[in-house]
């Protein structure tokens, strides 16, 4: 499976197309954020040895430039986990979140780099307690990040969780937002910065009916993290 890009003008006409990576994970979603230096894409790579870590690439005037891994987890898996990464930017600050089972341990992780072209930042474990992944990430005013993910709960369901990660790497306690189905129709919940908090959207199944639910979480509601 390859990862490709296309550019369309305001009239909807395709004006450019390019290959980003010639070998990537088969089904994992990708994510894109726009930096001052151009669009930045995060995706799950696939090496010849079946290492499927999260990689980054940036669009340049001369084509896509590979930036290497967000972190070298070394997760070897011979099938797609259908669990892609998320990326968010705030000025030159680039934050990436993802799911991994490297070394046989389920984890949600995050890394931060001072610029798109900087080397991999230190990976931080956000949660390693019965996580299902399906992450997203946003950056708050002041530099703190918010990561969302699904965690397994008793009875086969899942909990939509959020955590604030301060600019110094301090991870706050998980904040439960909603109980959801753990099955694939739940999809990937999404978060975006809105004011001094985050807007959360997720799919809720009830009595055979699917609907999209939203909630706004102010920054003050996140527990356990320090100021800044």
C-alpha positions in Angstrom: 0.0 0.0 0.0 1.3 3.5 -0.9 0.5 6.9 0.6 -0.3 9.6 -2.0 -1.4 13.2 -2.0 -3.2 15.5 -4.4 -3.7 19.3 -4.6 -6.9 20.9 -5.8 -7.5 24.5 -6.8 -10.5 26.6 -5.6 -12.5 25.3 -8.5 -12.0 21.7 -7.6 -9.5 20.9 -10.3 -6.6 18.6 -9.5 -3.4 20.5 -10.1 -0.8 18.2 -8.6 -0.3 14.7 -7.3 2.5 12.9 -5.7 3.6 9.8 -3.8 4.4 10.4 -0.2 5.7 6.9 0.8 5.8 3.7 -1.3 5.2 1.3 1.5 2.8 2.0 4.4 0.5 0.2 6.7 -2.6 -1.1 4.9 -5.6 0.4 6.8 -4.5 2.8 9.5 -5.9 6.3 9.1 -3.5 9.2 8.5 -3.6 12.7 9.8 -2.5 16.1 8.4 -1.7 19.4 10.0 -0.6 22.6 8.3 2.7 24.1 9.6 4.3 27.4 8.6 6.6 25.3 6.4 3.8 23.4 4.7 1.5 20.4 5.2 2.7 17.7 7.6 1.3 14.2 7.4 1.5 11.5 10.1 1.0 7.9 9.2 1.9 4.3 10.1 4.9 3.1 8.1 5.6 -0.5 7.1 9.2 -1.6 6.7 10.4 -4.8 5.0 10.8 -6.3 8.4 7.1 -5.4 9.3 8.0 -2.7 11.7 5.0 -0.5 11.8 5.9 2.7 13.7 4.5 6.2 13.2 6.4 8.3 10.6 6.1 11.9 9.4 6.6 13.6 6.1 6.3 17.3 5.0 5.3 18.8 1.7 8.0 21.0 0.1 8.1 22.9 -3.2 10.2 20.1 -4.6 8.1 17.2 -3.2 7.4 15.3 0.0 10.3 15.1 2.4 10.5 12.1 4.8 11.1 13.2 8.4 11.5 9.7 9.9 9.7 8.2 12.9 7.8 10.1 15.6 9.5 7.6 17.9 11.3 4.3 17.4 8.9 1.9 19.1 9.9 -1.0 17.1 6.5 -2.5 16.9 6.6 -5.6 14.6 3.1 -6.7 13.5 2.3 -8.8 10.4 -1.2 -7.2 9.9 -2.7 -3.8 10.1 -3.9 -2.8 13.6 -6.3 -0.2 12.1 -5.1 2.3 14.7 -3.5 5.4 13.1 -1.8 8.5 14.5 -2.9 12.0 15.1 -0.9 15.3 14.7 -1.5 18.9 15.7 0.6 22.0 15.4 0.7 25.4 17.1 3.2 27.7 15.5 6.4 25.7 15.3 5.3 23.2 18.0 4.4 19.8 16.5 2.6 17.2 18.7 2.0 13.6 17.6 -0.1 10.9 19.4 -0.4 7.2 18.5 -1.1 3.7 19.7 1.5 0.9 19.9 1.9 -2.6 21.2 5.7 -2.7 21.0 7.3 -5.2 23.4 3.9 -6.7 23.9 2.5 -3.8 25.9 -0.5 -1.7 24.8 0.2 2.0 25.1 -1.0 5.4 24.0 2.0 7.6 23.4 2.8 11.2 22.5 5.9 13.1 21.3 6.6 16.7 20.7 9.2 18.4 18.5 10.0 22.1 18.3 9.7 22.2 14.5 8.4 20.0 11.8 12.0 19.2 10.6 13.4 18.6 14.0 14.4 15.1 15.1 12.1 12.8 17.0 11.1 14.1 20.4 11.0 12.1 23.6 8.0 9.7 23.6 5.7 10.0 26.6 3.4 7.3 27.8 -0.1 8.7 28.2 -1.8 5.5 29.3 -0.9 1.8 29.4 -4.0 0.5 31.3 -6.3 -1.6 29.0 -6.1 1.0 26.1 -7.7 0.5 22.8 -6.1 3.4 21.0 -8.0 5.4 18.4 -6.3 8.6 19.3 -6.5 12.3 18.6 -4.6 15.3 19.8 -4.9 19.1 20.1 -2.7 21.9 21.4 -4.1 24.4 23.9 -3.1 28.1 24.1 0.1 28.2 26.1 1.5 24.9 24.7 -0.2 22.2 26.7 -1.5 19.3 24.6 -4.7 17.3 25.0 -4.8 13.6 23.9 -7.9 11.6 23.5 -8.2 7.8 23.3 -10.4 4.8 24.0 -9.9 2.6 27.1 -11.5 -0.8 27.7 -14.0 -1.1 30.5 -15.6 -4.2 32.2 -18.4 -5.7 30.1 -16.8 -5.2 26.7 -17.4 -1.5 26.3 -15.0 1.4 26.2 -14.5 4.8 27.8 -13.6 7.9 25.9 -10.7 9.5 27.8 -8.8 12.8 27.6 -5.6 13.8 29.3 -3.8 17.1 29.4 0.0 17.0 28.8 1.8 20.1 29.9 4.6 21.6 27.9 7.1 20.2 30.4 5.8 16.6 29.8 3.7 16.3 32.9 0.7 14.0 32.1 -2.5 14.7 34.0 -4.9 12.0 35.1 -7.4 10.7 32.5 -10.7 12.5 32.3 -13.6 10.2 31.3 -15.9 12.0 28.8 -18.4 9.2 27.8 -19.0 5.5 27.7 -19.0 4.2 24.1 -19.1 0.9 22.2 -15.7 -0.7 21.7 -16.7 -2.0 18.3 -15.4 -0.5 15.0 -18.6 1.4 14.2 -17.7 3.8 17.0 -14.9 4.9 14.8 -12.3 7.4 15.9 -13.5 10.2 18.3 -12.2 13.6 17.3 -11.0 16.7 19.2 -10.1 20.2 18.2 -9.0 23.2 20.1 -11.9 25.7 20.7 -11.3 28.7 22.9 -9.4 27.8 26.0 -10.5 24.1 25.8 -11.3 21.4 23.3 -14.4 20.4 21.4 -14.9 16.6 21.4 -17.0 14.7 18.8 -17.8 10.9 19.0 -20.2 8.3 17.7 -22.8 7.0 20.2 -24.8 3.9 19.6 -28.1 3.5 21.5 -31.0 1.1 20.7 -29.6 0.4 17.3 -29.4 4.1 16.4 -26.1 5.9 15.6 -25.6 9.6 16.3 -22.7 12.0 16.6 -22.4 13.7 20.0 -20.3 16.7 20.9 -19.0 18.2 24.2 -16.8 21.2 25.0 -14.2 20.6 27.7 -12.7 23.7 29.2 -9.0 23.6 30.1 -9.8 24.1 33.8 -11.7 20.7 33.9 -8.5 18.6 33.2 -7.1 17.2 36.5 -3.6 16.7 37.7 -1.4 18.7 35.4 0.6 21.7 36.3 0.2 25.2 34.9 1.9 26.1 31.6 
